[in-house]
Amino acid sequence: MNASILALIGFVGLTMALALSPSAIGSRKSQTGKPADSWTRGKPTNDPDVIQRISHAHLNCVENLPLFGGVVLAAVGLNQLAIVDRWRDGFLAAASRSPSFTSSR
């Protein structure tokens, strides 16, 4: 399997893991008797900074996944994966260095 396809699968996996992390923490919170209602829209959150950073990282992945996926799948359809392989690592490195991954408070 081509490395660009594997990178796309990994990117999807990362996006899913980031989506499930706050949910897992919230469900654990509710099992201990604390209210896990911080997802209500328009309500200020009292989540730890790490949860907010995970949420921002997930949103960043959701924004970039269609672009990366579309280019990789177009390259597969055109049998031009060698072109995508040249910039694959740079794209993933830029996505991982976005402010949502690296910002600190």
Order of alpha helices (4+ residues) and beta strands (2+ residues): alpha-alpha-alpha-alpha
